[in-house]
Amino acid sequence: MSIGAHAGNPRGVTINSAETMYRAVKEAGIIPFFENPVPGWSVEEKTDPSFWFDGDSDTLGPWDWKIWCLQAGDIVYGKFLGTGKASFATPRWYRELRNWRRSLPKYLPDAAGRKILDYLSENGSITIKQVRQLLGVKKSAADAAIARLMMQCRVVTGDIERVYRGEDLHYNGWQVSTFCTPEDLFGDEDMHTSLSPSESHEALLSHIMEYCGTQDRKTLDKLIG
């Protein structure tokens, strides 16, 4: 059975599998991976504690389930919220964030970002190793360049591969990501919105406030950017 095979309203679902994680993301529409200033609005807080990786067990939980969610084909994954950490979204709500962010001068790509985008227009995808080679920088700088493009809603995670090591091909959570543009991943039509940037911002804000049951616009404004 595929991850998206079950119907029903998963609001308040406890995440304890790849499928329940997928359902929680779909219900939220847009949600950070880690706990943040908005109570209850994270994959971490929705996850059964026994499945939350603490570094002392082989239980990888959401760290591994995110691969299944991404590969389901209708989930956006990347560092695109103001936490600066991983988040998930459906194309429906990601495109409103994209519409808002791209209207703001502070989210214009710098020289390094434009170079990566030029590479993507020719090659379709890029890894951190390729970013390092392209820019001639260390891994930390390559990671930062991709993170900036994610915050600008110009790059998303296209795929994640598990890395198996040692003679027994043991998997302990090490992964390699490939990055691409949201337009290449979902198509121009799925990224199109009829709303103005300010309308996209208000729609996104209202959606999150309703989902979280909060009136804290100031905090959400910081996270939306």
Buried (B, 14 or more C-beta within 10 A) or exposed (E): EEBBEEEEEBEEBEBBBBBBBBBBBBBBBBBBBEBBBBEBBBBBBBBEEEBBBEEEEEEBBBBBBBBBBBEBEBBBBBBBBBBEBBBBBBBBBBBBBBBBBBEEEEBEBEEBBEBBBEBBEEEEBBBBEBBBEBBEBEEEEBBBBBBBBBBBBBBBBBBBEEEEEEEEEEBEBEBEBBBBBBBBBBEEEBBEBEBEBEBBBBBBBEBBBEBBEBEBEEBBEEBBB
